[in-house]
Amino acid sequence: MDLSGCYRTGTGLVFKVNPVQSSGNESLVDDRDSATAVPQSEYAPVLLRNLDGSGYLRGRWVTVESATGTPAYSANGVYNYNRHQDQFEQVMAYFWVNQAQEYLQSLGFDGVHMKGIVHESFDVKIDQYGGDNSYQTDKPYRIRLGKGGVDDAEDAEVIVHEYGHAVHASQVPGFGASEEAGSIGESFGDYLAVTV
């Protein structure tokens, strides 16, 4: 059953992919999430597709939760925040996980032509882990994006890399338990991040 007509499209601001990469300026610093630490020119306007219409960053392929701030909410579908606001990272997570799922579907993994991969709304927790680390868990099935230094949800490559682990877990539950499978999982996460 096609539910695409039930979903909405909003707009928001994100980094593509992160400000150091997009600007080429390796001297950028976090400066405690300062809005002025990154030039305004590094924020890119994007479409936030597949939203459920609730006003929150929930949709067909991703549900965002924050451990540290107020959930991003918009009655009119506009989610324009800067990196000083916790909601900016929520928008980053929503946009990039949705992009990764749409990419997988463009390859045919849409549940119609081939078995869908992570063919559900996937939970992403922002600033869940207090250290400078991010990871995917099987129980519960979600990504946890850490903070420390530059918060991990400000870098699309980190977000999509972790989603890559969910792709493996969707196909083979428990994938990555051995050293060899763990190595494959890490390299696949990097490959998916660069590809998306």
C-alpha positions as CSV (number, residue, x, y, z in Angstrom):
1,M,0.0,0.0,0.0
2,D,1.4,3.4,-1.0
3,L,1.2,5.8,1.9
4,S,3.2,8.6,0.3
5,G,0.2,10.8,0.1
6,C,-0.1,10.8,3.9
7,Y,3.3,12.4,4.4
8,R,4.3,16.1,4.3
9,T,7.4,18.0,3.2
10,G,8.9,20.7,5.3
11,T,12.1,22.8,5.0
12,G,15.1,23.3,7.2
13,L,18.7,24.2,7.4
14,V,21.5,21.6,7.6
15,F,25.2,21.3,6.9
16,K,26.2,19.5,3.7
17,V,28.2,17.5,4.9
18,N,30.0,19.4,7.6
19,P,31.4,23.0,7.7
20,V,35.0,22.0,7.5
21,Q,34.4,19.9,4.4
22,S,32.1,22.2,2.6
23,S,34.1,25.4,3.4
24,G,37.6,23.8,3.1
25,N,38.4,25.8,6.3
26,E,40.3,23.5,8.6
27,S,40.7,26.2,11.3
28,L,37.0,26.1,12.3
29,V,36.4,25.3,16.0
30,D,33.4,24.2,18.0
31,D,33.5,27.1,20.4
32,R,30.9,25.4,22.6
33,D,28.2,25.2,19.9
34,S,28.6,28.9,19.1
35,A,26.3,30.0,16.3
36,T,29.1,32.4,15.1
37,A,31.8,29.7,15.0
38,V,30.5,28.6,11.5
39,P,29.7,31.1,8.8
40,Q,26.1,31.4,7.8
41,S,27.1,30.5,4.2
42,E,27.7,26.9,5.4
43,Y,24.0,26.3,6.2
44,A,22.1,24.8,3.3
45,P,18.3,25.0,2.9
46,V,16.8,21.5,2.3
47,L,13.5,19.8,1.9
48,L,12.5,17.6,4.8
49,R,10.5,14.9,3.1
50,N,8.2,12.2,4.5
51,L,7.2,14.1,7.7
52,D,4.1,12.7,9.5
53,G,2.4,16.1,9.8
54,S,2.6,16.2,13.6
55,G,4.9,19.2,13.6
56,Y,7.7,17.2,15.1
57,L,10.6,15.6,13.3
58,R,8.9,12.2,12.9
59,G,8.2,10.6,9.6
60,R,8.0,7.5,7.4
61,W,11.8,6.7,7.8
62,V,13.0,8.5,10.9
63,T,11.8,9.6,14.4
64,V,14.1,12.0,16.2
65,E,14.4,12.3,19.9
66,S,16.6,14.6,22.0
67,A,18.1,13.8,25.3
68,T,19.2,17.4,26.0
69,G,16.8,19.9,24.5
70,T,13.3,20.8,23.5
71,P,12.1,18.7,20.5
72,A,12.1,20.6,17.3
73,Y,8.5,21.6,16.5
74,S,7.0,23.7,13.7
75,A,3.3,24.2,12.9
76,N,4.2,25.5,9.4
77,G,6.9,23.0,8.5
78,V,9.8,25.4,8.7
79,Y,12.8,24.1,10.8
80,N,15.4,26.8,10.5
81,Y,17.9,26.6,13.5
82,N,21.6,27.3,13.9
83,R,24.1,25.1,15.6
84,H,23.8,26.8,19.0
85,Q,20.2,25.4,19.2
86,D,19.8,21.8,20.1
87,Q,17.0,21.5,17.4
88,F,19.6,22.1,14.6
89,E,21.1,18.6,15.3
90,Q,17.6,17.1,15.3
91,V,17.1,18.6,11.8
92,M,20.4,17.2,10.7
93,A,19.5,13.7,11.9
94,Y,16.1,13.8,10.3
95,F,17.3,15.0,7.0
96,W,20.4,12.7,6.6
97,V,18.7,9.5,7.8
98,N,15.8,10.2,5.4
99,Q,18.3,10.8,2.6
100,A,20.0,7.5,3.3
101,Q,16.7,5.6,3.2
102,E,15.7,7.4,0.0
103,Y,19.0,6.5,-1.5
104,L,18.6,2.8,-0.6
105,Q,15.1,2.9,-2.2
106,S,16.5,4.4,-5.3
107,L,18.7,1.3,-5.6
108,G,15.5,-0.9,-5.6
109,F,15.3,-1.8,-1.9
110,D,11.8,-0.3,-1.6
111,G,9.9,-3.2,-0.4
112,V,8.1,-3.5,-3.8
113,H,10.9,-4.7,-6.1
114,M,13.2,-6.0,-3.5
115,K,13.0,-6.5,0.3
116,G,13.1,-3.1,2.0
117,I,16.1,-2.3,4.2
118,V,15.3,-0.6,7.5
119,H,11.8,-0.3,6.1
120,E,10.4,1.4,9.1
121,S,10.6,4.7,11.0
122,F,14.0,4.5,12.7
123,D,14.7,6.1,16.1
124,V,17.6,8.5,16.4
125,K,18.5,9.9,19.8
126,I,20.5,13.2,19.7
127,D,23.2,13.9,22.4
128,Q,22.2,10.6,24.0
129,Y,25.7,9.6,24.9
130,G,27.7,12.0,27.0
131,G,31.0,11.1,25.3
132,D,32.4,11.9,21.9
133,N,31.0,8.7,20.4
134,S,28.0,7.5,18.5
135,Y,26.6,4.0,17.9
136,Q,23.7,1.8,16.8
137,T,22.0,-0.5,19.1
138,D,19.8,-3.5,18.3
139,K,17.6,-3.5,21.5
140,P,16.2,-0.9,21.2
141,Y,16.8,-0.6,17.5
142,R,18.2,2.9,17.1
143,I,21.1,5.2,16.7
144,R,22.5,7.2,19.6
145,L,24.5,10.3,18.5
146,G,27.0,11.6,21.0
147,K,28.3,14.9,22.1
148,G,31.7,16.2,23.0
149,G,34.1,18.2,20.9
150,V,31.9,18.9,17.9
151,D,28.6,17.1,18.5
152,D,28.3,14.1,16.2
153,A,24.9,15.1,14.9
154,E,26.5,18.1,13.2
155,D,28.3,15.8,10.8
156,A,26.3,14.0,8.1
157,E,29.0,11.4,7.6
158,V,28.7,10.3,11.3
159,I,24.9,10.2,11.1
160,V,24.9,8.1,7.9
161,H,27.8,5.9,9.0
162,E,25.8,4.9,12.1
163,Y,22.7,4.3,9.9
164,G,24.9,1.9,7.9
165,H,25.1,-0.3,11.0
166,A,21.3,-0.3,11.1
167,V,21.3,-1.4,7.4
168,H,23.4,-4.4,8.3
169,A,21.3,-5.2,11.4
170,S,18.1,-5.0,9.3
171,Q,19.5,-7.6,6.9
172,V,21.3,-9.9,9.5
173,P,20.2,-9.3,13.1
174,G,23.3,-9.2,15.3
175,F,25.7,-8.6,12.4
176,G,29.1,-7.4,13.4
177,A,29.6,-9.6,16.4
178,S,32.8,-11.1,15.1
179,E,36.0,-9.1,14.5
180,E,35.8,-9.7,10.8
181,A,32.1,-8.7,10.6
182,G,32.8,-5.7,12.8
183,S,35.4,-4.6,10.3
184,I,33.1,-5.0,7.4
185,G,30.4,-3.1,9.3
186,E,32.8,-0.1,9.9
187,S,33.9,0.1,6.3
188,F,30.3,-0.3,5.0
189,G,29.2,2.6,7.3
190,D,32.0,4.8,5.8
191,Y,31.1,3.7,2.3
192,L,27.4,4.5,2.8
193,A,28.1,7.9,4.3
194,V,30.3,8.9,1.4
195,T,27.9,7.6,-1.1
196,V,24.8,9.3,0.3
